[in-house]
Amino acid sequence: MTGDLTVMSAVRVQVDMLNKRKGTDPLVNMKVIQNSDAGEALLDFIVSSKNPKGEYIVEWNAYRYAPLRGVADKSGVLLFAISHRAYGNDNAKVFMERLKSIRMAQITALTKASLPSVR
């Protein structure tokens, strides 16, 4: 995202959206982890919805926000993310249990990954 925004202003936009969603989504949960040394932040969150049959669709995301670098005369924020999703009530239950064991490893991998270059 290019423009006059900072890492934390970009994070706040997503956090505000998630907070608004809490009224209609019983699974919304989030955590912001800041890396002040790198000027980065990570938003770890889960959302859900129901399909037309009334079954859950559950999604977990980790969004890594970093200052945009390497683009001539442009400033902004780079979003690098990982997402996992499950469809249906039975799959959602398995997904939520599995998430407990993979979440931290996925977050660690995301924070250690080299950021892609932007042109």
WOMO-V122687 format. One record per helix or strand of 3 or more residues. SS is the DSSP state (h for helix, s for strand). FROM is the first residue (numbers start at 1). LEN is the number of residues. If there is no record, write none. Layout:
BEGIN
SS;FROM;LEN
SS;FROM;LEN
END
This chain:
BEGIN
h;7;15
s;29;7
s;40;11
s;56;12
s;76;12
h;89;24
END
